[in-house]
């Protein structure tokens, strides 16, 4: 296959596995560093650690901005080996971003309900709702841009990606703009909705489930073709990974104070008002 042979310099097994290991190891290394630095700041105070974290955070943003794209090429786009899209990395970044913000909001709301985050108020919840709203619109913009440009150009090598989804995954693919864009926009458009923890929770669950569907339709057509379904295995794997994620997060939260008591912006955050 001449097309696959032309990508062999990048999509070969040794380089693929090396990149995958580097992504995960460096992401985890940054996570461990920031956690240790935050705990150290609690003990020592001052602004020296905060300024150092600022520099490392800037470096991580650049690294993650690049690797979030390249990892999506490696782990998802390479499944449809003949196809490519220059927007695919940004598209997946928007999915990572909106899902991450949403999980952050859901965990924060849950902790506040249980009495652990007494400093969190409606102003903070509203700001999280703004991020969820804005990130959903950003995802919708990229979803439409990628589809519209490929549909308008009508190049056979590109349209086959969407043609397969129209023919065999029409329900899932057609539901994406409704679940991931229209519903979050309608639910979170009003200011009072973004201040209501129950409404935020409903919107959050819709967003997380919607982006699971998005990942589902990115992976399944290239692996099982038309022989797909959403049953016990698919739902069970989703719930299993969700449970593992929540276990790891709550286990980490239980081992340290929830409030960074010596953070230089803590007092400002406590009196946050919009």
N, C-alpha and C positions, 0 to 999 in steps of 0.2 A: 504494500500500500504506500504509494508515493507521498500522500499527505502525512501519514503517521511517521514515515521515514524522515520527513523534513522537520519533524518536531523531536526527533530522537535525542538531539543534543541536550534538550531540556527535560523531556519526558522519558528518561531512562531510569531503571530501577535504583541503582546506587545513589544517583543525585536526588531522586524523589524521596527516598528514605532519609537521606542526609538532611534535606530541607525540612522534612516533617519533624525530625528529632530536634533540629535547631529551633524551629518555631516554638515547640512546646517547652523545651528546656529554658529558653530565654524568657518566654512569657512567665513561666513559673518563677524564674530567678528574680525578675522585677517584682513580682507579687511578694515574694519572701522578703526582699529588701525593703519595700515600702512598709510592710507590716512591722518589721523589726525597727525601722527608723521611727515609726509612729509610737511604738512602745517606748523607745529610748527617749523620744521627745517628752513623753509623759513623766519620765523620771528626772530629766535634766532641765527642761524648760528652755527659755530663750528662743531666738529666731535662727540660729545657725543651722540647725537640722532642717528647719522649714525651707530655708534658702537652698540648701543642698538638694532637698527633695524636689524643689522647683526645677532645678537643672536636669535631674534624672527623669522627671516627669516629661519634660520637653523632649528629651532623647527617646523616651519610650513612645511618645505620640508619633514621632517620625518613624520609628521602627515598626510600630503596630500599623500605622497607616500603609506602609509598604507590604508588610507580611500578611495583613488581613486580606489584601488583594491576591498576593501570590499563593497563599494557602487555599483560597477559594478556587484559584485556577487549578491547583494540584489536586485537591480533594473532591471538587465538584465538577468544574468545567471539563476536566480531563476525562470524565466518564463519557461525554459526547465528544470523542477525540477529534472528529472531523470539523467540529463547530468551534467558533470562538466569537467573543464579543469584547470590545474595548471598554464597555461599561460594566462588565460582569463583576469586576473587583469592587467598584463603587456600589453596585447594587447589593452585593453581599455585605459590604461594610454598613450600609444603611440598615440591613436586617439585624446585624450584630448590635448596632447602636440602639435601635428602638427596643429590641428585646432586652438588652442589658439595662437600659433606663427603666423599663417596665418592671423587671424583676427587682431592681433596686427600690422602686416605689412600693411594690407589693410587700417586700420584706419590711420596709420602714413602717408602712401602715400596720402590718401585723404586730410588730414590736410595740408600736404606740398603743394599740388596742390592749396589749397585755401589760401595759404600765411601765415598760422599760425605757421609753423615749419621751420623758415628760417635757422636754424642751421643744419637741416638734409641735408646731401649731399649723393652723389652716394655711398660713402664708407659705410654709415649706411644702405642704401637700399641693398647693396650687402651682408652685413652681415646677414640681415634678410632673404635674399634669400638663403644663406648658411644653415641657420637653417631650412627653409622650405624644402630644398633639403635633408639635413641629416635626419630630422625627418620623411620624407616620406620613405627614405630607411630603417630607423629603423622600421617603421610600416610594410613595406614589408617583412622584416626579420622575424618579429613575426607572421605575417599572414601565411607565408610559413611554419615556424617552427611548429605552432599549427596544421595546416592542415597535413603536412607531417608525423608528429609523430603519429597522430591518424589514418591516412590512412595506414601507414606501419604496425602498431600494429594490426589493423583490429579487434578491440574488439567490439562486438555488442553494448554494452552499450554506446560506444563513437561514433561509426561511424554513428549512427542514426541521430545525429545532422547535419552532412554534407549531409547525404543521402536525408534528407528532403529538403535541399537547392538545391541539384543537380536536384531533380525531379520537384520541384515546383517553384524554384526561380533561375533557371539556368542563365537567362539573367542578373539579378542583381548581383548574386554571381560571375559570370564569368567576369563582368565588373570591379569588385573591383581592381584587380591588375593592370588593364590598367589605370583606372582613378586615383587611389591613389598612384601608384608607377611608371608605365611606363611614363605617360604623364608628371608628375612633374620632373622626371629625364631628359627626353628629352628637355623639355622647359627650365629648370633652369641649365642645365649642363654647358653652356657657361658663361664665366665671364661677357660679355657684356649684356647678358639677365638679369642677376641678378641686373644690374645697370639701367635697363630700367623699369621705373615705369609702363608703359602700359603692358609690358610682365609680370611683377610681378603681376599685377592686374588680368590678364587672368589666370595665374597659380593659384593665390589665390582663384578665383571663382571656378575653377575646383576642387581644393583640398577640399574646404568647401562643395560643392555639392557631391563630391565623398564620403566624410565621413558621410554625411547625409544618403547616400545610404547604407553605412556600418551599421549604427545604425538601419536603416530600416530593413535590412535582419537579424539583430540579434534579433529583437523584433517580427516582424510579423509572422514568421513561428510558433512560440509557442503560438500565440494568435488567429490568424484567419486561420491558416493552409494554405490550397491551395486557399482559397477564398480571394485573395488579389488583389490590383490594386493601381496604382499611378494616382490619379485624383485630383479634385478640393479640396477635404478635406485634403489629404496628403500635397499637395503643399501649400494650404492655411495655414495649421498649421505651416509648415516650415517657410513661409514668415512672419506669425504672430509673432512667437517667435524671428525670426531674427530682425523684426522691433522693438519689445519690448527691445531686447538686445541693439540695436543701440540707441534707445531713452534713456535708462538708462545710457549708456556709455557717449553719447554726452551731456546729461543733467549734469552729474558729471563733465565732462571736462569744461563746460561753467561756472562752479562755482568757479574755481581756476585757477591760472596761469598754462600754459602748461609746463613751464620750471621750474624745481626745482632750483631756483637761488643760494641757499647756499649749494647745494650738493657738497661734497668734490671732486668728479670726474667730475664736470661739465666742467671745462676748458679742461680737457683731452678729454672729449667726443666731444667738439666742434672742436677739431683739430684731430679727429680720422682719421687714414689713414691706409689702408691695401695694 
